[in-house]
Amino acid sequence: MVTVMVIHQSSGTPNKGERVAIGIDGFFSGGITKDQLTDSRGEAHFADVEPCNGRIFVSGQTAYTGRIEGRVIVYI
């Protein structure tokens, strides 16, 4: 399971209602998840995503590139 926490960079507060998706690297195993909306804590949960390399998209924009596992915090 992977959890993405979205934080507003200037205020440091969690962003509720942001669309988050994960792009998973890999020729055969790669792909992109369905969008998840962040909750009141700014978290989007991806129960079926194993640790991987890839990208995190927030509202269609790349917010993070690299290793994705556990909890990843992105600032927008």
PDB file of N, CA, C and O in Angstrom, chain B, residues numbered from 101:
ATOM      1  N   MET B 101       0.846  -1.188   0.000  1.00  0.00           N
ATOM      2  CA  MET B 101       0.000   0.000   0.000  1.00  0.00           C
ATOM      3  C   MET B 101       0.884   1.241   0.000  1.00  0.00           C
ATOM      4  O   MET B 101       1.921   1.288   0.661  1.00  0.00           O
ATOM      5  N   VAL B 102       0.454   2.227  -0.746  1.00  0.00           N
ATOM      6  CA  VAL B 102       1.146   3.511  -0.819  1.00  0.00           C
ATOM      7  C   VAL B 102       0.160   4.601  -0.433  1.00  0.00           C
ATOM      8  O   VAL B 102      -0.991   4.594  -0.869  1.00  0.00           O
ATOM      9  N   THR B 103       0.618   5.533   0.385  1.00  0.00           N
ATOM     10  CA  THR B 103      -0.170   6.704   0.749  1.00  0.00           C
ATOM     11  C   THR B 103       0.567   7.939   0.263  1.00  0.00           C
ATOM     12  O   THR B 103       1.762   8.096   0.512  1.00  0.00           O
ATOM     13  N   VAL B 104      -0.145   8.811  -0.426  1.00  0.00           N
ATOM     14  CA  VAL B 104       0.421  10.078  -0.883  1.00  0.00           C
ATOM     15  C   VAL B 104      -0.234  11.192  -0.086  1.00  0.00           C
ATOM     16  O   VAL B 104      -1.459  11.306  -0.049  1.00  0.00           O
ATOM     17  N   MET B 105       0.590  12.011   0.550  1.00  0.00           N
ATOM     18  CA  MET B 105       0.087  13.159   1.302  1.00  0.00           C
ATOM     19  C   MET B 105       0.438  14.417   0.511  1.00  0.00           C
ATOM     20  O   MET B 105       1.595  14.637   0.153  1.00  0.00           O
ATOM     21  N   VAL B 106      -0.579  15.239   0.244  1.00  0.00           N
ATOM     22  CA  VAL B 106      -0.394  16.465  -0.534  1.00  0.00           C
ATOM     23  C   VAL B 106      -0.471  17.660   0.413  1.00  0.00           C
ATOM     24  O   VAL B 106      -1.467  17.863   1.106  1.00  0.00           O
ATOM     25  N   ILE B 107       0.608  18.445   0.425  1.00  0.00           N
ATOM     26  CA  ILE B 107       0.724  19.600   1.311  1.00  0.00           C
ATOM     27  C   ILE B 107       0.870  20.868   0.473  1.00  0.00           C
ATOM     28  O   ILE B 107       1.618  20.893  -0.504  1.00  0.00           O
ATOM     29  N   HIS B 108       0.153  21.914   0.860  1.00  0.00           N
ATOM     30  CA  HIS B 108       0.289  23.213   0.204  1.00  0.00           C
ATOM     31  C   HIS B 108       1.619  23.815   0.637  1.00  0.00           C
ATOM     32  O   HIS B 108       1.856  24.024   1.827  1.00  0.00           O
ATOM     33  N   GLN B 109       2.482  24.091  -0.332  1.00  0.00           N
ATOM     34  CA  GLN B 109       3.851  24.492  -0.033  1.00  0.00           C
ATOM     35  C   GLN B 109       3.944  25.786   0.779  1.00  0.00           C
ATOM     36  O   GLN B 109       4.742  25.862   1.713  1.00  0.00           O
ATOM     37  N   SER B 110       3.158  26.789   0.447  1.00  0.00           N
ATOM     38  CA  SER B 110       3.308  28.079   1.126  1.00  0.00           C
ATOM     39  C   SER B 110       2.714  28.094   2.530  1.00  0.00           C
ATOM     40  O   SER B 110       3.229  28.782   3.412  1.00  0.00           O
ATOM     41  N   SER B 111       1.633  27.341   2.747  1.00  0.00           N
ATOM     42  CA  SER B 111       0.985  27.379   4.064  1.00  0.00           C
ATOM     43  C   SER B 111       1.331  26.176   4.945  1.00  0.00           C
ATOM     44  O   SER B 111       1.192  26.241   6.167  1.00  0.00           O
ATOM     45  N   GLY B 112       1.783  25.076   4.324  1.00  0.00           N
ATOM     46  CA  GLY B 112       2.099  23.872   5.083  1.00  0.00           C
ATOM     47  C   GLY B 112       0.883  23.066   5.503  1.00  0.00           C
ATOM     48  O   GLY B 112       1.001  22.144   6.309  1.00  0.00           O
ATOM     49  N   THR B 113      -0.292  23.404   4.963  1.00  0.00           N
ATOM     50  CA  THR B 113      -1.518  22.697   5.329  1.00  0.00           C
ATOM     51  C   THR B 113      -1.834  21.610   4.304  1.00  0.00           C
ATOM     52  O   THR B 113      -1.471  21.733   3.134  1.00  0.00           O
ATOM     53  N   PRO B 114      -2.516  20.535   4.744  1.00  0.00           N
ATOM     54  CA  PRO B 114      -2.911  19.475   3.819  1.00  0.00           C
ATOM     55  C   PRO B 114      -3.953  19.982   2.820  1.00  0.00           C
ATOM     56  O   PRO B 114      -4.807  20.804   3.152  1.00  0.00           O
ATOM     57  N   ASN B 115      -3.863  19.474   1.595  1.00  0.00           N
ATOM     58  CA  ASN B 115      -4.819  19.850   0.554  1.00  0.00           C
ATOM     59  C   ASN B 115      -5.893  18.779   0.426  1.00  0.00           C
ATOM     60  O   ASN B 115      -5.592  17.639   0.071  1.00  0.00           O
ATOM     61  N   LYS B 116      -7.129  19.131   0.710  1.00  0.00           N
ATOM     62  CA  LYS B 116      -8.267  18.222   0.588  1.00  0.00           C
ATOM     63  C   LYS B 116      -8.837  18.312  -0.827  1.00  0.00           C
ATOM     64  O   LYS B 116      -8.896  19.393  -1.412  1.00  0.00           O
ATOM     65  N   GLY B 117      -9.255  17.169  -1.372  1.00  0.00           N
ATOM     66  CA  GLY B 117      -9.947  17.142  -2.654  1.00  0.00           C
ATOM     67  C   GLY B 117      -9.065  17.216  -3.882  1.00  0.00           C
ATOM     68  O   GLY B 117      -9.563  17.484  -4.975  1.00  0.00           O
ATOM     69  N   GLU B 118      -7.759  16.984  -3.735  1.00  0.00           N
ATOM     70  CA  GLU B 118      -6.856  16.971  -4.891  1.00  0.00           C
ATOM     71  C   GLU B 118      -6.925  15.606  -5.577  1.00  0.00           C
ATOM     72  O   GLU B 118      -7.019  14.576  -4.909  1.00  0.00           O
ATOM     73  N   ARG B 119      -6.878  15.602  -6.910  1.00  0.00           N
ATOM     74  CA  ARG B 119      -6.827  14.353  -7.677  1.00  0.00           C
ATOM     75  C   ARG B 119      -5.383  13.864  -7.722  1.00  0.00           C
ATOM     76  O   ARG B 119      -4.490  14.595  -8.150  1.00  0.00           O
ATOM     77  N   VAL B 120      -5.158  12.641  -7.284  1.00  0.00           N
ATOM     78  CA  VAL B 120      -3.813  12.066  -7.245  1.00  0.00           C
ATOM     79  C   VAL B 120      -3.816  10.753  -8.021  1.00  0.00           C
ATOM     80  O   VAL B 120      -4.738   9.948  -7.896  1.00  0.00           O
ATOM     81  N   ALA B 121      -2.772  10.547  -8.825  1.00  0.00           N
ATOM     82  CA  ALA B 121      -2.582   9.280  -9.534  1.00  0.00           C
ATOM     83  C   ALA B 121      -1.102   8.928  -9.482  1.00  0.00           C
ATOM     84  O   ALA B 121      -0.250   9.801  -9.313  1.00  0.00           O
ATOM     85  N   ILE B 122      -0.807   7.646  -9.629  1.00  0.00           N
ATOM     86  CA  ILE B 122       0.571   7.172  -9.641  1.00  0.00           C
ATOM     87  C   ILE B 122       0.852   6.534 -10.991  1.00  0.00           C
ATOM     88  O   ILE B 122       0.115   5.656 -11.440  1.00  0.00           O
ATOM     89  N   GLY B 123       1.924   6.982 -11.635  1.00  0.00           N
ATOM     90  CA  GLY B 123       2.416   6.380 -12.866  1.00  0.00           C
ATOM     91  C   GLY B 123       3.543   5.430 -12.515  1.00  0.00           C
ATOM     92  O   GLY B 123       4.575   5.861 -11.999  1.00  0.00           O
ATOM     93  N   ILE B 124       3.366   4.153 -12.783  1.00  0.00           N
ATOM     94  CA  ILE B 124       4.329   3.124 -12.393  1.00  0.00           C
ATOM     95  C   ILE B 124       5.234   2.817 -13.578  1.00  0.00           C
ATOM     96  O   ILE B 124       4.759   2.501 -14.669  1.00  0.00           O
ATOM     97  N   ASP B 125       6.563   2.914 -13.351  1.00  0.00           N
ATOM     98  CA  ASP B 125       7.533   2.609 -14.395  1.00  0.00           C
ATOM     99  C   ASP B 125       7.601   1.111 -14.628  1.00  0.00           C
ATOM    100  O   ASP B 125       7.345   0.319 -13.721  1.00  0.00           O
ATOM    101  N   GLY B 126       7.944   0.731 -15.841  1.00  0.00           N
ATOM    102  CA  GLY B 126       8.135  -0.681 -16.177  1.00  0.00           C
ATOM    103  C   GLY B 126       7.511  -0.996 -17.518  1.00  0.00           C
ATOM    104  O   GLY B 126       6.385  -0.590 -17.805  1.00  0.00           O
ATOM    105  N   PHE B 127       8.259  -1.728 -18.342  1.00  0.00           N
ATOM    106  CA  PHE B 127       7.787  -2.031 -19.687  1.00  0.00           C
ATOM    107  C   PHE B 127       6.523  -2.888 -19.664  1.00  0.00           C
ATOM    108  O   PHE B 127       5.549  -2.574 -20.348  1.00  0.00           O
ATOM    109  N   PHE B 128       6.534  -3.962 -18.885  1.00  0.00           N
ATOM    110  CA  PHE B 128       5.369  -4.840 -18.808  1.00  0.00           C
ATOM    111  C   PHE B 128       4.495  -4.551 -17.597  1.00  0.00           C
ATOM    112  O   PHE B 128       3.272  -4.672 -17.662  1.00  0.00           O
ATOM    113  N   SER B 129       5.125  -4.169 -16.495  1.00  0.00           N
ATOM    114  CA  SER B 129       4.378  -3.977 -15.250  1.00  0.00           C
ATOM    115  C   SER B 129       3.936  -2.537 -15.033  1.00  0.00           C
ATOM    116  O   SER B 129       3.272  -2.237 -14.041  1.00  0.00           O
ATOM    117  N   GLY B 130       4.296  -1.649 -15.945  1.00  0.00           N
ATOM    118  CA  GLY B 130       3.979  -0.231 -15.771  1.00  0.00           C
ATOM    119  C   GLY B 130       2.531   0.093 -16.066  1.00  0.00           C
ATOM    120  O   GLY B 130       1.766  -0.746 -16.541  1.00  0.00           O
ATOM    121  N   GLY B 131       2.178   1.322 -15.774  1.00  0.00           N
ATOM    122  CA  GLY B 131       0.826   1.798 -16.021  1.00  0.00           C
ATOM    123  C   GLY B 131       0.524   2.967 -15.116  1.00  0.00           C
ATOM    124  O   GLY B 131       1.413   3.509 -14.459  1.00  0.00           O
ATOM    125  N   ILE B 132      -0.720   3.345 -15.086  1.00  0.00           N
ATOM    126  CA  ILE B 132      -1.135   4.456 -14.241  1.00  0.00           C
ATOM    127  C   ILE B 132      -2.379   4.042 -13.459  1.00  0.00           C
ATOM    128  O   ILE B 132      -3.255   3.352 -13.980  1.00  0.00           O
ATOM    129  N   THR B 133      -2.440   4.468 -12.220  1.00  0.00           N
ATOM    130  CA  THR B 133      -3.576   4.117 -11.368  1.00  0.00           C
ATOM    131  C   THR B 133      -4.780   4.994 -11.696  1.00  0.00           C
ATOM    132  O   THR B 133      -4.663   6.000 -12.395  1.00  0.00           O
ATOM    133  N   LYS B 134      -5.914   4.599 -11.186  1.00  0.00           N
ATOM    134  CA  LYS B 134      -7.084   5.476 -11.220  1.00  0.00           C
ATOM    135  C   LYS B 134      -6.864   6.607 -10.228  1.00  0.00           C
ATOM    136  O   LYS B 134      -6.163   6.444  -9.229  1.00  0.00           O
ATOM    137  N   ASP B 135      -7.468   7.750 -10.512  1.00  0.00           N
ATOM    138  CA  ASP B 135      -7.361   8.895  -9.607  1.00  0.00           C
ATOM    139  C   ASP B 135      -7.980   8.577  -8.251  1.00  0.00           C
ATOM    140  O   ASP B 135      -8.995   7.887  -8.160  1.00  0.00           O
ATOM    141  N   GLN B 136      -7.356   9.086  -7.214  1.00  0.00           N
ATOM    142  CA  GLN B 136      -7.902   9.062  -5.859  1.00  0.00           C
ATOM    143  C   GLN B 136      -7.954  10.508  -5.382  1.00  0.00           C
ATOM    144  O   GLN B 136      -7.066  11.297  -5.703  1.00  0.00           O
ATOM    145  N   LEU B 137      -8.971  10.857  -4.631  1.00  0.00           N
ATOM    146  CA  LEU B 137      -9.059  12.205  -4.068  1.00  0.00           C
ATOM    147  C   LEU B 137      -8.461  12.212  -2.672  1.00  0.00           C
ATOM    148  O   LEU B 137      -8.641  11.270  -1.900  1.00  0.00           O
ATOM    149  N   THR B 138      -7.745  13.291  -2.355  1.00  0.00           N
ATOM    150  CA  THR B 138      -7.198  13.407  -1.007  1.00  0.00           C
ATOM    151  C   THR B 138      -8.322  13.663  -0.013  1.00  0.00           C
ATOM    152  O   THR B 138      -9.308  14.332  -0.321  1.00  0.00           O
ATOM    153  N   ASP B 139      -8.146  13.111   1.195  1.00  0.00           N
ATOM    154  CA  ASP B 139      -9.135  13.285   2.260  1.00  0.00           C
ATOM    155  C   ASP B 139      -8.832  14.557   3.059  1.00  0.00           C
ATOM    156  O   ASP B 139      -8.015  15.375   2.637  1.00  0.00           O
ATOM    157  N   SER B 140      -9.476  14.721   4.191  1.00  0.00           N
ATOM    158  CA  SER B 140      -9.308  15.939   4.996  1.00  0.00           C
ATOM    159  C   SER B 140      -7.890  16.085   5.548  1.00  0.00           C
ATOM    160  O   SER B 140      -7.485  17.180   5.939  1.00  0.00           O
ATOM    161  N   ARG B 141      -7.138  14.986   5.582  1.00  0.00           N
ATOM    162  CA  ARG B 141      -5.741  15.034   6.033  1.00  0.00           C
ATOM    163  C   ARG B 141      -4.773  15.203   4.868  1.00  0.00           C
ATOM    164  O   ARG B 141      -3.556  15.171   5.052  1.00  0.00           O
ATOM    165  N   GLY B 142      -5.324  15.384   3.664  1.00  0.00           N
ATOM    166  CA  GLY B 142      -4.483  15.543   2.482  1.00  0.00           C
ATOM    167  C   GLY B 142      -3.915  14.240   1.964  1.00  0.00           C
ATOM    168  O   GLY B 142      -2.947  14.249   1.204  1.00  0.00           O
ATOM    169  N   GLU B 143      -4.503  13.102   2.363  1.00  0.00           N
ATOM    170  CA  GLU B 143      -3.967  11.799   1.994  1.00  0.00           C
ATOM    171  C   GLU B 143      -4.823  11.094   0.943  1.00  0.00           C
ATOM    172  O   GLU B 143      -6.053  11.116   0.993  1.00  0.00           O
ATOM    173  N   ALA B 144      -4.136  10.474  -0.002  1.00  0.00           N
ATOM    174  CA  ALA B 144      -4.771   9.592  -0.982  1.00  0.00           C
ATOM    175  C   ALA B 144      -4.136   8.215  -0.804  1.00  0.00           C
ATOM    176  O   ALA B 144      -2.911   8.097  -0.758  1.00  0.00           O
ATOM    177  N   HIS B 145      -4.960   7.178  -0.703  1.00  0.00           N
ATOM    178  CA  HIS B 145      -4.479   5.827  -0.408  1.00  0.00           C
ATOM    179  C   HIS B 145      -4.610   4.940  -1.647  1.00  0.00           C
ATOM    180  O   HIS B 145      -5.640   4.933  -2.321  1.00  0.00           O
ATOM    181  N   PHE B 146      -3.543   4.194  -1.927  1.00  0.00           N
ATOM    182  CA  PHE B 146      -3.507   3.280  -3.059  1.00  0.00           C
ATOM    183  C   PHE B 146      -3.195   1.886  -2.519  1.00  0.00           C
ATOM    184  O   PHE B 146      -2.031   1.505  -2.395  1.00  0.00           O
ATOM    185  N   ALA B 147      -4.242   1.133  -2.199  1.00  0.00           N
ATOM    186  CA  ALA B 147      -4.096  -0.169  -1.539  1.00  0.00           C
ATOM    187  C   ALA B 147      -3.420  -1.208  -2.424  1.00  0.00           C
ATOM    188  O   ALA B 147      -2.739  -2.096  -1.912  1.00  0.00           O
ATOM    189  N   ASP B 148      -3.591  -1.120  -3.735  1.00  0.00           N
ATOM    190  CA  ASP B 148      -3.073  -2.150  -4.635  1.00  0.00           C
ATOM    191  C   ASP B 148      -1.708  -1.820  -5.226  1.00  0.00           C
ATOM    192  O   ASP B 148      -1.221  -2.562  -6.080  1.00  0.00           O
ATOM    193  N   VAL B 149      -1.085  -0.739  -4.801  1.00  0.00           N
ATOM    194  CA  VAL B 149       0.212  -0.344  -5.361  1.00  0.00           C
ATOM    195  C   VAL B 149       1.333  -0.847  -4.455  1.00  0.00           C
ATOM    196  O   VAL B 149       1.382  -0.534  -3.265  1.00  0.00           O
ATOM    197  N   GLU B 150       2.225  -1.629  -5.043  1.00  0.00           N
ATOM    198  CA  GLU B 150       3.420  -2.114  -4.346  1.00  0.00           C
ATOM    199  C   GLU B 150       4.528  -1.069  -4.498  1.00  0.00           C
ATOM    200  O   GLU B 150       4.447  -0.223  -5.389  1.00  0.00           O
ATOM    201  N   PRO B 151       5.559  -1.108  -3.649  1.00  0.00           N
ATOM    202  CA  PRO B 151       6.688  -0.190  -3.818  1.00  0.00           C
ATOM    203  C   PRO B 151       7.233  -0.271  -5.243  1.00  0.00           C
ATOM    204  O   PRO B 151       7.377  -1.361  -5.797  1.00  0.00           O
ATOM    205  N   CYS B 152       7.532   0.873  -5.826  1.00  0.00           N
ATOM    206  CA  CYS B 152       7.934   0.924  -7.225  1.00  0.00           C
ATOM    207  C   CYS B 152       8.675   2.226  -7.506  1.00  0.00           C
ATOM    208  O   CYS B 152       8.777   3.101  -6.647  1.00  0.00           O
ATOM    209  N   ASN B 153       9.186   2.331  -8.716  1.00  0.00           N
ATOM    210  CA  ASN B 153       9.694   3.596  -9.227  1.00  0.00           C
ATOM    211  C   ASN B 153       8.623   4.168 -10.134  1.00  0.00           C
ATOM    212  O   ASN B 153       7.950   3.427 -10.852  1.00  0.00           O
ATOM    213  N   GLY B 154       8.463   5.477 -10.105  1.00  0.00           N
ATOM    214  CA  GLY B 154       7.448   6.076 -10.955  1.00  0.00           C
ATOM    215  C   GLY B 154       7.265   7.548 -10.688  1.00  0.00           C
ATOM    216  O   GLY B 154       8.175   8.234 -10.224  1.00  0.00           O
ATOM    217  N   ARG B 155       6.063   8.025 -10.992  1.00  0.00           N
ATOM    218  CA  ARG B 155       5.733   9.447 -10.848  1.00  0.00           C
ATOM    219  C   ARG B 155       4.414   9.576 -10.110  1.00  0.00           C
ATOM    220  O   ARG B 155       3.532   8.724 -10.220  1.00  0.00           O
ATOM    221  N   ILE B 156       4.299  10.653  -9.359  1.00  0.00           N
ATOM    222  CA  ILE B 156       3.041  10.989  -8.703  1.00  0.00           C
ATOM    223  C   ILE B 156       2.497  12.231  -9.381  1.00  0.00           C
ATOM    224  O   ILE B 156       3.192  13.236  -9.533  1.00  0.00           O
ATOM    225  N   PHE B 157       1.239  12.141  -9.786  1.00  0.00           N
ATOM    226  CA  PHE B 157       0.568  13.261 -10.441  1.00  0.00           C
ATOM    227  C   PHE B 157      -0.474  13.843  -9.497  1.00  0.00           C
ATOM    228  O   PHE B 157      -1.253  13.107  -8.891  1.00  0.00           O
ATOM    229  N   VAL B 158      -0.484  15.154  -9.375  1.00  0.00           N
ATOM    230  CA  VAL B 158      -1.498  15.856  -8.589  1.00  0.00           C
ATOM    231  C   VAL B 158      -2.199  16.816  -9.535  1.00  0.00           C
ATOM    232  O   VAL B 158      -1.579  17.718 -10.098  1.00  0.00           O
ATOM    233  N   SER B 159      -3.504  16.610  -9.704  1.00  0.00           N
ATOM    234  CA  SER B 159      -4.314  17.414 -10.629  1.00  0.00           C
ATOM    235  C   SER B 159      -3.685  17.475 -12.019  1.00  0.00           C
ATOM    236  O   SER B 159      -3.672  18.524 -12.662  1.00  0.00           O
ATOM    237  N   GLY B 160      -3.161  16.328 -12.476  1.00  0.00           N
ATOM    238  CA  GLY B 160      -2.630  16.212 -13.827  1.00  0.00           C
ATOM    239  C   GLY B 160      -1.198  16.675 -14.011  1.00  0.00           C
ATOM    240  O   GLY B 160      -0.648  16.524 -15.102  1.00  0.00           O
ATOM    241  N   GLN B 161      -0.578  17.231 -12.989  1.00  0.00           N
ATOM    242  CA  GLN B 161       0.797  17.721 -13.077  1.00  0.00           C
ATOM    243  C   GLN B 161       1.733  16.790 -12.303  1.00  0.00           C
ATOM    244  O   GLN B 161       1.375  16.287 -11.238  1.00  0.00           O
ATOM    245  N   THR B 162       2.926  16.567 -12.842  1.00  0.00           N
ATOM    246  CA  THR B 162       3.905  15.739 -12.138  1.00  0.00           C
ATOM    247  C   THR B 162       4.370  16.465 -10.885  1.00  0.00           C
ATOM    248  O   THR B 162       4.901  17.573 -10.962  1.00  0.00           O
ATOM    249  N   ALA B 163       4.168  15.831  -9.721  1.00  0.00           N
ATOM    250  CA  ALA B 163       4.562  16.437  -8.448  1.00  0.00           C
ATOM    251  C   ALA B 163       5.771  15.739  -7.837  1.00  0.00           C
ATOM    252  O   ALA B 163       6.427  16.299  -6.959  1.00  0.00           O
ATOM    253  N   TYR B 164       6.075  14.516  -8.292  1.00  0.00           N
ATOM    254  CA  TYR B 164       7.182  13.752  -7.718  1.00  0.00           C
ATOM    255  C   TYR B 164       7.607  12.695  -8.723  1.00  0.00           C
ATOM    256  O   TYR B 164       6.774  12.094  -9.401  1.00  0.00           O
ATOM    257  N   THR B 165       8.917  12.475  -8.810  1.00  0.00           N
ATOM    258  CA  THR B 165       9.473  11.402  -9.626  1.00  0.00           C
ATOM    259  C   THR B 165      10.521  10.679  -8.797  1.00  0.00           C
ATOM    260  O   THR B 165      11.390  11.316  -8.203  1.00  0.00           O
ATOM    261  N   GLY B 166      10.446   9.352  -8.753  1.00  0.00           N
ATOM    262  CA  GLY B 166      11.432   8.578  -8.001  1.00  0.00           C
ATOM    263  C   GLY B 166      10.821   7.351  -7.372  1.00  0.00           C
ATOM    264  O   GLY B 166       9.828   6.812  -7.861  1.00  0.00           O
ATOM    265  N   ARG B 167      11.426   6.911  -6.271  1.00  0.00           N
ATOM    266  CA  ARG B 167      10.964   5.718  -5.560  1.00  0.00           C
ATOM    267  C   ARG B 167       9.675   6.030  -4.811  1.00  0.00           C
ATOM    268  O   ARG B 167       9.585   7.038  -4.110  1.00  0.00           O
ATOM    269  N   ILE B 168       8.681   5.165  -4.961  1.00  0.00           N
ATOM    270  CA  ILE B 168       7.379   5.350  -4.322  1.00  0.00           C
ATOM    271  C   ILE B 168       7.126   4.142  -3.431  1.00  0.00           C
ATOM    272  O   ILE B 168       6.980   3.019  -3.915  1.00  0.00           O
ATOM    273  N   GLU B 169       7.074   4.384  -2.122  1.00  0.00           N
ATOM    274  CA  GLU B 169       6.773   3.311  -1.171  1.00  0.00           C
ATOM    275  C   GLU B 169       6.340   3.929   0.146  1.00  0.00           C
ATOM    276  O   GLU B 169       6.749   5.037   0.491  1.00  0.00           O
ATOM    277  N   GLY B 170       5.504   3.198   0.878  1.00  0.00           N
ATOM    278  CA  GLY B 170       5.035   3.685   2.178  1.00  0.00           C
ATOM    279  C   GLY B 170       4.235   4.967   2.033  1.00  0.00           C
ATOM    280  O   GLY B 170       3.242   5.013   1.307  1.00  0.00           O
ATOM    281  N   ARG B 171       4.675   6.006   2.728  1.00  0.00           N
ATOM    282  CA  ARG B 171       4.027   7.323   2.646  1.00  0.00           C
ATOM    283  C   ARG B 171       4.974   8.276   1.923  1.00  0.00           C
ATOM    284  O   ARG B 171       6.142   8.412   2.287  1.00  0.00           O
ATOM    285  N   VAL B 172       4.449   8.925   0.902  1.00  0.00           N
ATOM    286  CA  VAL B 172       5.217   9.915   0.150  1.00  0.00           C
ATOM    287  C   VAL B 172       4.520  11.255   0.338  1.00  0.00           C
ATOM    288  O   VAL B 172       3.314  11.372   0.124  1.00  0.00           O
ATOM    289  N   ILE B 173       5.284  12.259   0.736  1.00  0.00           N
ATOM    290  CA  ILE B 173       4.736  13.605   0.923  1.00  0.00           C
ATOM    291  C   ILE B 173       5.168  14.459  -0.256  1.00  0.00           C
ATOM    292  O   ILE B 173       6.355  14.548  -0.570  1.00  0.00           O
ATOM    293  N   VAL B 174       4.192  15.090  -0.909  1.00  0.00           N
ATOM    294  CA  VAL B 174       4.498  16.003  -2.010  1.00  0.00           C
ATOM    295  C   VAL B 174       3.984  17.390  -1.661  1.00  0.00           C
ATOM    296  O   VAL B 174       2.940  17.547  -1.028  1.00  0.00           O
ATOM    297  N   TYR B 175       4.736  18.381  -2.085  1.00  0.00           N
ATOM    298  CA  TYR B 175       4.386  19.779  -1.835  1.00  0.00           C
ATOM    299  C   TYR B 175       4.017  20.425  -3.154  1.00  0.00           C
ATOM    300  O   TYR B 175       4.755  20.332  -4.136  1.00  0.00           O
ATOM    301  N   ILE B 176       2.854  21.089  -3.167  1.00  0.00           N
ATOM    302  CA  ILE B 176       2.426  21.760  -4.396  1.00  0.00           C
ATOM    303  C   ILE B 176       2.193  23.234  -4.126  1.00  0.00           C
ATOM    304  O   ILE B 176       1.827  23.978  -5.036  1.00  0.00           O
TER     305      ILE B 176
END
